Amino acid sequence: MPEGHTLHRLARDRQAQFAGQPIAVTSPQGRFTAADLVDGRVLDDVTAYGKHFFAAFGDRIVHVHLGLFGRFTAGEGQPPVPQGAIRMRWIAATGWSDLRGPTACDVLSPSEVDAILARLGPDPLRRRPDGEPAYARIARSRAPIGGLLMDQAVVAGVGNVYRAEILFRHRVDPYLPGRDLDESRWAPLWSDLVTLMRAGLRSGRIITTRPPDRARAAGRVAGSDAHYVYRRAGQPCRVCATPVAMRVLGGRKLYWCPVCQDG
């Protein structure tokens, strides 16, 4: 599932390509029945919050959640002949954009958007992000911190990669109950998460390893060097050489080092 930095990049790119223009909005697949509500309207603004994408056409706002299989594509000039299940298509003077396979694609009112945002925790990629509301929820919970970080009501935008990597970087046991995580450990973890996700927004990649922990410290980071524990089950920890562990938590694979994160 795309993590928060991907949605923010998509919003930024659609804003740059389409904002300020009337957009022809259609649903070649036919399942986005509300397309007529925004078809031909001027696109005012495109934003993201966590894993949610919002495109404002006046008081009508297209909301998209990509889920596991959703994806956007875009191009200049005339769009290709529709093929496959295109849920939503935009066409403007500056080009086209297609959406396939999202979990959600609907048109909402401003109050309905507010209701979605009210259910979400702070987004590390928003301006002046504040991690205190997230910690307030974490500190009240007996649930493992590895599950809480994936709860969008706690932190919006964190997915499986950032969850595993940020806990490793701060040597936090993913099964530590949230209420046992001291605020003195949370504050630097949150600050680091903001830094990593902003780097992901800029580059379009999630790179969490520090140069000394990579096989090749200089030059472009190879995919095999990008992460400490994510998808490295059974491989030696980059710090202590203990095999990386994997277990399913909350329906998602959790990766961690049993030695480095013992506490």
Disulfide bonds with the S-S distance in Angstrom:
none
